[in-house]
Amino acid sequence: MKILLIGDAGRLGAGLARELTGRGHEVLGASRSHAERSVDLSDPASIDALYSRLGQIDAVACAAGHVVYKPSTAITHDEYLSSFVGKALGQIELLRRGLATITPHGSFTFITGTLVRTAIRTGSAGAMVNGALEAFVRAAAMEIARSGSTPSARRSSSTGSTDPVTSSPASSPCRSSGSY
């Protein structure tokens, strides 16, 4: 499979890239600072440019996104907004703008985090964006089921493992894309 992996240089993304490559997949890394495939998730034009350079791909996985970590009493409106745009909205746009590029029955996998179910101090923005992204994936899966593409969200843990969020029966349009 030809897989676009955004955030391939980060801790989680680098491990995912090694695993996918080890399984024989062609992994195309991308990030804000990538020399060949630069992308800014907060800029829809940057996402469009990345997809147009790549052509057709089989899967998109995203282990990237900027989130501000501060106490909820100290974080500003603009920092909440920046977190939402930098992670949740950026990944939403990866799916929306990538539907024309993904092969039939392709998949989109977005990695959220444990903050949705396990609160930490300074983690309110992370919980907000991860919860929003997981809710989006569940709703969008039903809407795009006719295209054959499958979005899924996976929660990462501090050990680097991921748990499916959208796992449901195979007959459902909303299912996990498998474990890495």
FENKATA-V629321 format. One record per backbone hydrogen bond with DSSP energy under -0.5 kcal/mol. NH is the residue of the N-H (numbers start at 0). CO is the residue of the C=O. Records with the same first field share a line. If there is no record, write none. Layout:
BEGIN
NH=CO / CO
END
This chain:
BEGIN
2=0 / 25
3=58
4=2 / 27
5=3 / 60
6=29
7=4 / 29
9=6
13=9
14=10
15=11
16=12
17=13
18=14
19=15
20=16
21=17
22=18
23=20
24=19
25=0
26=24
27=2 / 25
28=26
29=4
30=36
33=30
38=30
40=38
42=39
43=41
45=42
46=42
47=43
48=44
49=45
50=46
51=47
52=48
53=49
54=50
56=100
57=1
58=1
59=106
60=3
61=108
62=5
65=85
69=67 / 121
73=70
74=70
79=75
80=76
81=77
82=78
83=79
84=80
85=81
86=82
87=82
88=83
89=84
90=86
91=87
92=88
93=89
94=90
95=91
96=92
97=93
98=94
100=97
101=97
102=56
104=146
105=102
106=57
107=149
108=59
109=151
110=61
111=109 / 153
113=155
115=112
116=113
117=113
122=119
126=122
127=123
128=124
129=125
130=126
131=127
132=128
133=129
134=130
135=131
136=132
137=133
138=134
139=135
140=136
141=137
142=138
143=139
144=140
146=143
147=143 / 144
148=143
149=105
151=107
153=109
154=162
155=153
156=160
159=156
162=154
164=152
165=152
171=168
174=172
END
